[in-house]
Amino acid sequence: MTLVELYVAEVGKRLPLRSRRDIEAELRSTLEDMLEDRGRKAGKPVDDDMVKDLLKEYGPPDKVAATYHPTQYLIGPRLYPFFLFVLRIVLSVLTVVLLVGLGIQIAAQPLQGIELAKTIGSGLAGILGAALQAFGNIALVFAILERVLPASEFKFDERKKEWDPATLIKRSEPAEVKLWEPIAAIVFTAAAMLVINGYPQLVGLWFLQNGGWHSIPVLTAAFFRWLPYLNLLWALQIALNLVLLRQGRWQAATKWSSIALDLASIAIGLAVLSGPAIVSLSPEALQATGLAAVGNAASLNDVLAQAVRTAIAVVIIVKGVQIVKDVVKLIFRRG
Amino acid sequence: MGSTENLENMLQELRRGLIMLAVLSQLGKQQYGYALLKLLADKGLAVDQGTLYPLLRRLEGQGLLQSAWNVEGGRPRRYYVISSEGKKLLPQLKSEWDGMVAVMSRLLRS
């Protein structure tokens, strides 16, 4: 095999199969034309040195083959926006569903201390694994689509033709604070502080008996151990809402403060989950009301404790997701 | 990035569209790749073969060129010629080019 043939074969190895023979034939005839031209100019037959010089000038086979390829993408610009779109939806839904599942699992088993941490850790690792697997599968599907879909189809960017500049205004709106939001937050937080600190007996199971309203308090001693931390958190939330009311829009400092407060509430929530129940209905008290028999009263107490744990777990998950979204927005979108 | 590398990149960008127009303009009569390379070089536009051959295939893929294999002097060669679609497009491209040259000349003089 001549040096030219070897060179052509080396280039061919790196070319797509469907166009390989065609490009190889054209490359071979071009090199032969060039050698013939050089031999004529030099006034002597083509020799090995001439061939080597020509091939050296033509370039390494991998570089020559690369000139026939458009830029190589796993997922090209045509499909990439749609890939991101699908990825965001799938990962968001998957994460939320698995987090809720984890929350229910945690709430259903009254775990404490290290066992609770282990369950949360293995649950989060499982979610990470599932997210990575989903990412890999979606990337694989889009990589295949990239190679099999004709260029004329699947023009995702056609949506851009209908782009409306007014959407810019809509997009900037989330930074604005609606007046009622901080006011409602301040009123409800202050009301909760007042009731829980001043009249904790009001938080209970209310029932009508003998023409009057009565209640069975539900907050346990465990709850009141957390109350100083909750009071501090609520006071800071009121302060943040006062700042928002004054500024009229979210700014980086207020966003980060809100994230810090959400993190603090998650920490308190996890601590509450890992400790004894913060609500309890005494079966005896329930039985005395005549609302439930002894057995039913105990079950009702379990249901209440479970419902509160589930509610706390759901709030932790929702706040966790919100924190991730806010941090991503703050870091990557500047507000 | 050095200034020489910057200059090379900018020249490459400038030449990219220009070579496409030059190729279309010279393929009213069929030519094989190497002959076209020499033709362009003789007229003052030196084009690297690594640029020309992929460009010919791309223009053919876009329907602006047609090609066919012919055996001439015992050697098979692929001949390219402008397609009917390319012929329709070429006058518009030339007109755009003339406009750009006029504008750029004014801009660079001022």
Interface residues (C-beta under 8 A of the other chain):
Chain A: S19 D22 I23 A25 E26 L27 S29 T30 E32 D33 M34 D37 Y58 G59 K63 V64 T67 Y68
Chain B: Y32 G33 Y34 A35 K38 Q49 G50 T51 Y53 P54 R57 W69 R75 P76 R77 R78
